[in-house]
Each structure stands twice: as C-alpha cells, then as structure tokens.
Amino acid sequence: MATENGRLLICNCNGSMPLDASAAALSQDGAEPFIHSALCRAQLGNFRDAANAGGPLTVCCTQEAPLFTEVAAEQNGEEDTLSFVNIRERAGWSEDAAKAGPKIAALIAEAAVSGTPTTQVPLTSEGVCLVYGKDQAALDAARQLAARLDVTLLLKESDGIIPPAVMDVPVFQGRVARAAGYLGAFEIAVDRYAPADPASRDVFRFERPQDGAMSTCDLILDLTGETPLFTGHDKRDGYFRPDPGDPVAVQKALFELSDMVGEFAKPRYVDFHAELCAHSRSRKTGCSRCIDVCPAGAISPDGDTVAFDPYICGGCGACNSVCPTGAAHYTFPTTATLIERLSAMMHAYRDAGGRQGTLFVHDPQHGGAVIDMMARFGRGLPAHVLPFAVTQTTQIGLDFLAAAFANGIGRVVLYAHPTKRDEISGLANQIGLAETVLTGLGYESGLVELMVESDPDAVESRLWSMDRTDGATARPFLPLGGKREIMDTALAQLRLAAPEPVDLIALPPGAPYGRIAVDAEACTLCLACVGACPASALQDNPDKPELSFIENNCVQCGLCQNTCPESAITLEPRLNFLTAAKSPVVMKEEEPFHCVRCNKPFAAKSSIERIVATLAEKHPMFKSPEAARRLQMCEDCRVVDQFEVTNDPMGGGARPAVRTTEDYLDGKVPDEDESIH
C-alpha cells in the first residue's frame, strides 16, 4: 500500500488487533491494504522485499523498530527512509478497536509529516563530579563513582561517618551557598569550607573553615535530600538529585553519572528574536510573561529584552505558550509543524468517516506511558480520541488551540503528569484564554480540559465518560509566518466556522490582544509611547502632532501605559475581528504650535502651552518675559535669541591683558608690595 510518505506495511500483531474492520478506512484508490499478522517473524521476508525496493517505507509497528531498522540497514543501508507509527497501543488494543479505522488512518497521515530539525547545543564533560551529602551513603556513593569519575565529596554534615582506611576520595566539609551553571560548567560557592583532617580517627575532623570558597565541576550528585540547588532542578542537565532514602534511585543516578564523560548535545528548544521582545524600553518594564512562567530559571532580564540561556533551558515550552509576539519561538518542534501534523491527521480522519474527534495532547514520556498502560491492562483509548504527542504539553498556546478547533476537533484534552504541576500556570492561562474566545464565538463551554493525573485508570475513566462533541466545519489553513501571523489566521478561521461569529470579544487581563484608551485631556502628544511601543501599534505623524493606533498590532505589553508621563493611557484587552482593527485610528491630534520668532511649526500646541504655564515667571531661568518667550520658540530660534541678549548669562567680563617681561622691566607693573599697600 502506498501513502504520501511512500509504501506502508501494516501488521495486526498476531491477530491481536481486528484490523480487517478498518481495511476500508485505510484503502487508497479503492485498494484495501494487505494486513500482515507476523511481519516481524514469519513474514519478515515481505519487509526485506519492501526495503530492497528502496524509497520511503512506513511500518505500523514501533515495538520491533530496532529489528526492522537493522534489517533495512543490512538490505540497502538506508535507515533514513524508514519510519514507524504506533497503531497498536494507540488504536488497535482497545475495546473500540473495531471502530478505530478512521483513527488509524489519521495516525498514519500524521506520521507522514516531518518537521524541520532543530539545532543542537554542545555540552562537554570531563567527568569532574561533586558529591554533596551528609551521611555515610554519600561517602559510599562517592567511592563507588571514583573508579569512573574525578570525584570530590562535600559533606554538609559529618556526624556518624567513619573515615575510610584509604582516602580514595577527597573529602571536604561545607555548605553550598550558591550554585549556577549546567552540565560541564557548574560553579558553586561554599561556606564553612574545610578539608578533612588526615588524622581523623573514629569520626571526620576538619581544618579551620572559611566562607566564600569557589569551585567548578562538570557534574553534581546531590544526596542531601534537602532543597534543590537549582530552580527546576529536574531540567538541569548534569544535576542529579535522587531520593537518598531510595537505594534504587541512587543506584540509577550513579549508573547514569558514570557514563557522563565526553561530548554531548541537547536540542536548542527555543529560538529567541530580540527584535520582537516587548520586555522593556527606557528602563520601563512591559511584558515579563516568559520570565514569570519559566520553571528552570533560564530566562532573565537583559536591558530592553530578555536573555535566554539554551544550556539551562529544559524545553518545557512555557515561554512559547505565553509570548504574545513570537520572540520566544519553540523549535522542538515549531507550532507550525504541530499544526501541519494536526491538519493532516484531521483530514485523514474525516475522509475515513471519523466524527466527533477528541484530541488527547500528551508528552511521550508520561502521557505515552499512560496510554501504554491503558492499552495493556484496561479498555484502551476510545476510537474517537486521537492521541497527539508533543515534546511538552506546556508548549501549547492559544495559537495551537484555535487551530485545533478550526480543523474540526470537538474537544481538546491536555494531559500533564503531577510532577509538572508547578509548570502549568502558563498553560492554564492559555486554556482560560481559549475558553473565553470559544464561548464568545458561541461554542459550548468546557471544550478544553487540563488533566493532571498519574493513574492510568483515572485517565481512562475520564476519556471514556467524556461527552462527545461535534466539531465545527473544518477550515484548515497553512501555518505561515511567525506566531502572531499564525495566531491571527487560526482565530480568523475559527470565527468563520463559529456558531456565533461576533466581531468583538472581551478578554481577561494579560491577553495578547486589545486596544488602548487615551485620555485626550491629559495627553500632551509628547509621543513617548510611540518610542516605547515594540509592536508598532502606536505611530506618529511626521507632518503634524498626531497619535494613531493599530489595534491588530497591539500585544498588551503595557509599555505605553508605563511610559506615559501623564498616565493618560489604559489597556483594554479584547479580540477585534473587524478589518478596521488593522488600520490606524487617530487617538489624538491638534494643530501645531508655531514659533513666535520664525513661525515654523515645531510642537503640539497643548504641550507648549502647558510648558509655558508651568515654567514662565516661576522657574528662575524664565522669570523675565524675554526668557519666558524663549519657551515659545523652535530649537533654532531659541539658540539665536539666547546669544542676542545683552546680559548673556554665559558671557563674562573683559579678558585681562597679558603681562609680558617687558611690562615688568618698563615699570608698567607695580611691585607686589606696592599693590598690597
């Protein structure tokens, strides 16, 4: 069977999946596919023949992927043309398996979409490892690692620890006061630092301690069981913090640590575009959404923008979820790739007769394990629940959710493991925003659900009991441009398919869309807001004093509000679908003030009048009528007028004559004593 991604091999896994009922849904050009029953065993020859033929080949099995990859390499040496899709745990092993044909077709179509590979961040470790603990277990772990790594033991406490007969590991006492860095580049500051006394007999004794000792290392094993040394410690590469009371967890950490010597690479999860960042202007803070939600501490203020540390970034994608401009752009994969996968999935699902689809968005690690357990020990996934794997559920934002419903999805369930509970605030905000938009357009409430659960039985029960909902008429689109453009397009398509396509929707504070209100009486048209706006939503007119606003560009960062010296600007979050939102609207305009000397227009009339009222005859520099009049002059005339006045404040007395030697010899200069008397 051929697909858009080349040929397709399907297997019912020894008859454990009733795929014959799905054959019609998987047919192409009227031809139903051949269903294997033992492709990895008795029918492996069929796979060899397909691999020998060359070209792209998709196998509907992931369990035996290593075997198929090895055989393909032996046959033609082409592993890159081989891909796999899991239809067993995600569709075939289910009480609804006989109805899962449309879902299987959707899963195969989704797997055919390949995204752009992300760049890599290099990491290097020379095996210098710090073991940080406070009991005998820390010493034992350090000595166990010493055969593979360059280990140093730092004891926060040392009571009850027996000094070894052979000091094969350097031992120190101290408390880590600060820690920073990542795999291969950790820096720590230690208080109460002291080396062990070599004469320690029954217990460890240490030399005179000192504070503020600094050190570096490549790896850290934290066995204190206390507060982690890092924010988002589970995402900090090279930092291991197993439960010291769990011997299995400790041994697992030791096993992983022993191999962490050499060169490594991690994905560059986020590309940052500083020119789009709306964090700050002129020391006025606007948007700080990414800083607020980053659980790893990888984002920090950096002048007018923020700084992203790709070595610390753990890839949760929360910054991508909440960024209103697309400055924080997730690349593993991009939102555009996710929408392309979603569109392909829903197109195949509809063509195969699928209806009332529920999208189950999950991460491969925790969500994939839950799906596996449901398939093996429970009822499996319902036929209408379409599993959709993403790197981290927290990367999902309004743009993707709007695209899902625009593509005809009836419901969206976002799965997160309880260990991610501290990371979902940004995701919860995006869900609330999506619900506001959906209900504002006439969709029923509760179509987006966040499920934080570790028990597969509880997840299964909820998915099977959840009401099925007809999605809107699908309006798929190409996800072109940056985040803002994709989100605009997705929301526009969602509105066209909506039960009540209204023009305006009020949004909660913090939403990335809205307008501003300008108090015309307070505004002096100083145009400080124009210089502060990072999205070109506020604009001036070079020909006259005028402030205009383009609502569709506004990201509600608040920089204009925080910059305005007159506090004349307020934010109004809302979603405006009208085409007028893309055109400039004049917020305030007035006639220019003309220079009283040359008649050139040079400023807003209200601004000059306010300056004159504030300074004339009140400020020491403008006490006289002439000086006050200077406030009403343009910048050129003001300088000329200043130098024309007779009592020039910058002028001085006559320059004294230079005394020469001849003056003294001729007696033209009086003696010093005579001048005194």
Disulfide bonds with the S-S distance in Angstrom:
none
